[in-house]
């Protein structure tokens, strides 16, 4: 381990079994021997020799999840193809004393990138692209002779903290371009602290949902989102199917039939969102695609889990009407802190409402920060986008 003075508290550091360590060691030994990542077939064969199932071990590793993102000890996507490269994350490297230098190199570069991003000479009249010379950066930090330094751009590109700022190799020269994400990791001194910040950034939706303060909290959250959407895009988002269906959302649920009734009404509200785009796509998928064109990648890290919460409502609702939807419903209920089958109908509806209110609030906040400052003149491009959106509606 590389963190000798900081207590290990993150599950990616404490929840690692001997089987996990065996796989990490196989990858680490290959890096030591040839300085390259091994293919999955090789790792699988070495694990077979130990009587271990490589795929099962990989799937059982602790991880941080957010939407479609899953950060663990190893990077390999979802593929078990023989030629898939098995790569370690910084969390994975931290379990290999022989590669503590890689961890130290990463933390040093991360801090330098975040520091230079913060101290760049910004201009109030234009956007400044912060781009650095990789060789000069490594020389300044005394890292140019590290045996695995050539893998550094790839390692940076695989870490959520730097995946939008690890830089490109142009003409054989590495040119890192630290993005806004990196500011969240300034002055990080250990892997444990790094993972704590990473988890706090990527998993805010896993925190317990707030207790509802009013039976109208859900309806109000929909209204607030619609107001901000109108201000931002010049057209309404919310299309209420009927006053009676909207009113269902303010009532409690005490029976299975009532819960199905509430979830159906809520699902219809989502389905009725007026979002431009490919009408062959589902409404929530279209909403995600549309927002990605207007919000930053950093904002989408929060938006995508919020949209998943809304999608999970439809999964739970479908289970009450289609038997083959039970598996999706079981997974969706876990995201609401519930078990399958549902034991307490009233608690279930309260939990769904609270999570949805939180998700709608996240969408509203990320859209709201893009609103122009009151009294400020809009750029011609922004005026044109709003005009185009209004005309297409």
Buried (B, 14 or more C-beta within 10 A) or exposed (E): BBBEEBEBEBBBBEEBEEBBBBBBBBBBBBBEEEEEBBBBBBBBBBBEEEEBEBEEBBEBBBBBEBBEBBBBBBBBEEEBEEEBBBBBBBBBBBBBEEBBBBBBBBBBBBBBBBBBBEEBEEEEEEEEEBBBBBEEBBEEBEBEEBEBBEBBBBBBBBBBBBBBBBBEEEEEEBBBBBBEBBBBBBEBEBBBBBBBBBBEBBEBBEEEBEEBEEEEBBBBBBBBBBBBBEEBBBBEBBEBEEEEBBEBBBEEBEEEEBBBBBBBBBBBBBEBBBBBBEEEEBBBBBBBBBBBEBBBEBBBBBBBBBBBBBBBBBBBBBBBEEEEBBEBBBEBBEBBBBEBEBEEBEBBBBBBBBBBBBBBBBBBBBBBEBEEEEEEEEEEEEEEBBEEBEEEE
